[in-house]
């Protein structure tokens, strides 16, 4: 299944957010792969609009699996200040958008 979601990064933190994602911790990358996240990409607009895309067999199972990794808790804690205010962490706010068209 293909998943797309939106989040909002604070405009004043865009450059630092991009820099952090240029150097994602190897153990975080490994956890994502082990949890079933595939073809994961993040796109960022100049206004802070973040568009995430990934492929997974079962997105809810993947998100639940990530909650079991200590490295994810550390990553979420460090990244929380980059986002506009929201309830919960970024993982909790990855609400899949409805796919209405796909070329293939």
C-alpha positions as CSV (number, residue, x, y, z in Angstrom):
1,X,0.0,0.0,0.0
2,X,1.1,3.6,-0.7
3,X,0.8,6.1,2.1
4,X,1.0,9.9,1.8
5,X,0.7,12.2,4.8
6,X,1.1,15.9,5.7
7,X,2.8,17.6,8.6
8,X,3.9,21.2,9.2
9,X,7.5,22.2,10.0
10,X,8.1,25.6,11.7
11,X,9.2,28.0,9.0
12,X,12.1,29.3,11.1
13,X,13.5,25.8,11.5
14,X,13.4,24.6,7.8
15,X,17.1,24.7,7.2
16,X,18.0,22.9,10.4
17,X,15.3,20.3,9.7
18,X,16.7,19.6,6.3
19,X,20.2,19.4,7.7
20,X,19.1,16.8,10.3
21,X,17.6,14.7,7.6
22,X,20.8,14.8,5.6
23,X,22.3,12.9,8.5
24,X,19.6,10.5,9.9
25,X,21.1,8.2,12.4
26,X,22.0,4.8,11.0
27,X,20.2,3.0,13.7
28,X,17.0,5.0,12.9
29,X,17.3,4.0,9.3
30,X,17.7,0.4,10.3
31,X,14.7,0.6,12.6
32,X,12.5,2.0,9.8
33,X,13.5,-0.8,7.4
34,X,13.0,-3.5,10.1
35,X,9.6,-2.1,10.9
36,X,8.5,-2.4,7.2
37,X,8.8,1.2,5.9
38,X,9.8,1.0,2.2
39,X,10.4,3.7,-0.4
40,X,10.1,6.4,2.3
41,X,10.5,10.0,1.1
42,X,10.0,13.4,2.7
43,X,9.3,16.5,0.7
44,X,9.4,20.0,2.2
45,X,7.9,23.2,0.8
46,X,9.3,26.7,1.5
47,X,6.3,27.4,3.8
48,X,7.1,24.3,5.9
49,X,4.5,22.0,4.4
50,X,5.9,18.5,4.7
51,X,4.7,15.7,2.5
52,X,5.7,12.2,3.4
53,X,5.4,9.2,1.2
54,X,6.1,5.5,1.9
55,X,5.1,2.1,0.9
56,X,4.2,-0.6,3.5
57,X,2.3,-3.8,3.7
58,X,0.3,-2.5,6.8
59,X,0.9,1.1,7.8
60,X,-0.6,0.8,11.2
61,X,1.6,-2.2,12.0
62,X,4.6,-0.3,10.8
63,X,3.8,2.7,13.0
64,X,3.2,0.4,16.0
65,X,6.5,-1.4,15.3
66,X,8.4,1.9,15.4
67,X,7.0,2.7,18.8
68,X,8.9,-0.3,20.0
69,X,12.3,1.1,19.0
70,X,14.2,3.1,21.6
71,X,15.9,5.0,18.8
72,X,12.5,6.2,17.5
73,X,11.7,7.7,20.9
74,X,15.0,9.6,21.0
75,X,14.5,10.8,17.4
76,X,10.9,11.9,18.0
77,X,12.1,13.8,21.2
78,X,14.8,15.6,19.2
79,X,12.6,16.4,16.3
80,X,9.5,17.6,18.2
81,X,10.6,21.2,18.3
82,X,10.7,21.4,14.5
83,X,7.0,20.9,14.1
84,X,4.1,23.3,14.4
85,X,2.1,22.5,17.7
86,X,0.2,19.2,17.5
87,X,-1.2,16.6,19.9
88,X,1.2,13.7,20.2
89,X,4.4,13.2,18.3
90,X,4.9,13.3,14.5
91,X,4.3,9.5,14.2
92,X,0.9,10.0,15.8
93,X,0.1,12.7,13.3
94,X,0.9,10.9,10.1
95,X,-2.7,10.6,9.0
96,X,-2.8,9.0,5.6
97,X,-4.4,11.0,2.8
98,X,-6.9,9.3,0.6
99,X,-5.5,8.1,-2.8
100,X,-7.9,9.2,-5.5
101,X,-5.7,8.4,-8.6
102,X,-2.7,6.3,-9.5
103,X,-1.3,6.1,-13.0
104,X,-0.4,2.4,-12.8
